[in-house]
Amino acid sequence: MSVATSPYSPSAYYIKKGELIKQGAEARVYSLPSLFPQPTIYNPSSSSSSSSSSTSAGSSNPKPNSDLKSRSQHGGVIIKHRFPKQYRHPTLDASLTASRLTFEARSLARAAKYGVVVPKVLWVDEKGGCIGLEKVDGWSVREVLGGGAEGEMEIDDDEEVELDKIDSQNALDGSGTGVERDEQGEGEIEGVNEGWEKIRALGVSQDQLMRSIGSALAQLHSTTIIHGDLTTSNMMIRLTPNSEQPFEIVLIDFGLSSTAQFPEHYAVDLYVLERAFASTHPRSEKLYAGVLEAYAQGLGPKKWKPVEIKLKEVRKRGRKRDMTG
């Protein structure tokens, strides 16, 4: 696949080296294990100088520096490339792309400043239409809740098509229905997957997971940032073994983010997530109720009340639109 970036863009090199993992109507997403190739470094031989002189002839078997090797294996990179749109005038397209990239980077920086867990911004290449981000190791909430792996083919409101279709049966353990109830009976998880098994092994329940999502969203909205595309695919679960809480929620993909001015903006953000839960995770009403409960608690009664009123209004408009088509 040809890469339509400026030939003078430094991002073009990394895109060619990267693996295309996702494609949407607005951007392509590439993954790189590291920005730099893994070096091959050897420790000096621990033998005597006499033996080292003899081993220089080629008889030694030096060991690699394991510390450097382990460090070089981390630091994965995600590159989002907003490719040129042929239906737009080139000047207008370049201007829109640059402004959207800049706003996305600023939203991420502002969110991180106020303690929201988001990927680190590594660079912004306005001419190349690219933003480089820290790769988050973990699982999406969608995958953990049994909505399917991120590689499965899907089409959402943004006409986004994910690559590398995976048979959903791979997520099952062959135990029959492939539907598992959590220990507290709070809901159902479709299928058994690696992410949920590891999280549950740490003593984390579905209720704790949903409350963590709600708290993360409340923290985000407290910064006046609207995500714009809240789905369970855009929330990652990252294990934090050295912290008090064994995991954290990482919010990703701020390409449609904006600044809120009214309570209705927050309500629409929540309604988008509610619809995502309903469409991707059947029988998830109790799960989303846990998200809202934690969100309201994190936002506080004074801020939550007007958002709650607007959320009810947005729901009514959504139902009416569904009935009328």
N, C-alpha and C positions, 0 to 999 in steps of 0.2 A: 504494500500500500504506500502510495506516495505521500510525503509529508509536506503540506503546504505552509511552510514557515519561511520567514525571510532567510536567504542564504547567509546573511551576516548575523543571524540570531544564534547565540550560544546554546539555546535550548534545542535547536535542530539536531545537534550531535547526540544529545541524550535521548531524544525521542526515537531516533533511529536505532539506538542501542536498547531501548526499552521494549517491554511487552505490552501490547494493547490488551487491556482487561475490561474496558467498558466503553460503549459508544452511545451518545445521545444526540439529540437534535442540535444542541449548542456546542458540545465539546466531546473530545476523546480523552480517555484517561489511560495513562501508561504507568507501568511499574518498573522500577529499577532496584536491584539488590543493594546498590551503592553508587555513589557518584564517581568513585575511583576504583580502579581494578585492585583486587586483593594482592598485596605484595608477597613475595616469597622471601622470607628472611630466616636465616639460620643462626643458631647460637654457636659461638666458637667451641671447638672440641675441648672437653675437660681433661684430656690426656696430657701427658708431658710434652714439652716442646720438641723433644726428639721424635716422639711418635707423631706429633702434629706435622712435622716436616715430612714424615713418611706418608701420612695420610693425604698430604697435599698432592701426592701422585695419583690419588683417586681411590684409595682403599677405605676411606672413612664413610660413615653413614650418619651425617649430622642431623639433629632433630630440629624441627621448625620451632620458632618462638610462639608458644601456645597462647601467650597473653595478647600479642599483636594479632595473631590469627583470629582469636575470639572477638576482639574489638572490631576487626575489619569485616566480620560477618554480620554486624549490626548496622543500623543506619540506613534502612531501606528508604526509598524516595518514591513519591507519587507525583507525576507530572500531569497537570490538566491543561490540555491544549484547546483553546477556543479557535477553531479553524475558521478561515475566511468564508463569508456567506456570499455566494455568487449573485444572489438576488439583490444585494445592497451595493450602493456606490462604494468603491474602495475607500475613499476618504471617510465617509460616514461609518463604514464598517470598522475601520481602524480606530476611529474615535470612540465608538461604542465599546469595542473590545477592550481598549485601554482603560476606559472609565469603569467597566464592570470588574476587570481584574484588580484595579486599584481599590475599589470599594470592598471586594471580597477580602483582600489582604488586610484592609483597615478593620473590617468587621472581626476577622480572626484575631488581630492584634488587640483590639479593644476587649473582646471577650476574654482573652487570656489574661489581660491586665487585671480584670475583675474576678479572676479565679475560675472561670469556666474552662473546663478541660476540652481543648481543641488541638488539632495538629499544628505543629510549628510551621511558620512560613519560612521557607529557605531562600526563595528569590522570587521576584516578579519581573517577567520579561514582556514589557508592553508591546514592543515591535514584533516579537515572535508570537504574541498571543498566549503566553504560557505562565503558569504559576507552579512553583515547585514546593511541595509540602512533605512534611514528615510522614512516613508510612506507619500507620497504627497497627500494631500486632494484636490480633484478637479476632473476635467474631462480631458480626452485625447482630443487632437485636432480632432482626427478621430471621436470621439463620437459627439463632438459639431458640426462638419460639416456634420453630418448625415451619416457617414460611418458605423454606427452600434456601439452598446455598446461593451466594451472590452470583455465581456463574450461570445460574439457570436463566433461560430466556424469559424476559418479561417486557411488557409494554405498559407504561404508566401515563399519567396526564401529560408528561413532558415528551411523550413519544420515545421514551428511552428504551433502547434495546441492549441488553447485556449479552456478552459473548460467552463462548465456551459452554454450551448447554450441557448440563449434568443430569443424569437420570435421578430423579428424586428418591427412587427406591434405595439408592446407596446410603441414604441417611437412616434407613431402618435397620433394626437389629435382628430381623427375622422372627420376632416374637409373636406375630399374628397380625393385629390390626395396625401396628405402628403408631398407636396413640397412647400416650403415657400421661397419667395424672400425677401432679406433684403431691408431696406428702401431706400438705395442708388442705388439699382439695380445692385450691383457689381457682383452678382452671385446667386447661388441657394443653399439652405440648404435642404437636403433630410430629411423630417420629422421634427417634433418639439420635442425638448428634454429639459430636465431640465437645463443642462449646458448652452445651448444657450439662453434660456429664462432668466436666471439669469444674464448672461453677457449683453444681450441686454437691460435689465432693468436698467443697470448701464450706459447706453448711449454709449456702445461700438459697433462699426460697424465692419463688416467683414474686411474692409480695415485696420482698426486699428489693428485687430487681426493678419492679414497677415504681416503687417509691424513689429509688435512685434516679430513674428517668424523670419523674416529676420534679424532683429537687433540682436536677440539672437544667430543666426547662425554665423553672422559676428563676434560677440564677442567671440564665441567659436573658430572659425578659426584663430582669431588674437592671440590665445595662441599656435598655431601650432598643436592643437589637431584635429584629424579627428574622427568623431563619428563612422562611419562604417556601421551604420544601421539606417539612417535617414528616419523615416516614421512618419506619423501623429499619430501612436499609441505610439511613443516614445517621444511625446511632451505633457506635461500636462499643463492645465490652472488652476492656483491657484488664488483665490480671495485675494486681499490685501486691505481690507477696510480702514486701517489706513495709507495708503500710498497715494502719489500724483496720481499714476496710479492705477485704481481699480483692476488690475489683473497683473499677471506675467507669463511668459512662463518658465516652468521647463523642462529641458532636462533630460531624463532618459535612462537607459539601455546602459551603456558604455562597454558592454562585447566584442564588436568588435572594440573598439577604437584603434587608433594608432597615431603615430607622423608623420606629413606631412613634406616632403622634397621639393616637387615641386608643382607648381600651379595645375597640373593635379590631384593631390590627393584631393584638395579642389573641383575641378570640378566634380570628380566622386561622392563625397559626395552629391553635389547639384543635380547631375543627378539621384541618387538613390531616393532622395526626390521627384524629378519631376515625376519619374515613379510611385512612391507611390501615389501622388496626382491623376495622370491619371487613375490608376487602381482602387483606392478606392473611389474617388470623381469625378464622371463624370461631364463634363462641368465646370471644375475647372481651365481652362487656365488663366482666369483673376485673380483668387485667387493666383496662383503660380507666376504670373507676379508681383503681389504686394510684394510677398516674396523676389523675386530677386531684385526688385527696392530698397527695404529697405536694403537688404544685400549689394548691391553695394555701397549704401550711407554710410553704417556703416563701410565697409572695406576701403573705400577711392578710388579715381580714380587710383592712382598708383598701388595699390595691386589688384584692381578689373580687370583691363585691361587684364593681362595675364591669370587670371582665366576665364574670359569671352571667350577668344580665345580657351582655352582648353575645356571649356564646349561645345562650338560649335563642336569641333572635337569629343568629347565623344558622343554627340548626333548622329553625322553621323555614327560612329561605331555601336552605338546601333540600329539605323534604318537598317543598312546593315545586322546586325546579325538577326534582326527580319524578314527580307525578305528572307534570306538564310536558316533560321532555325538553 
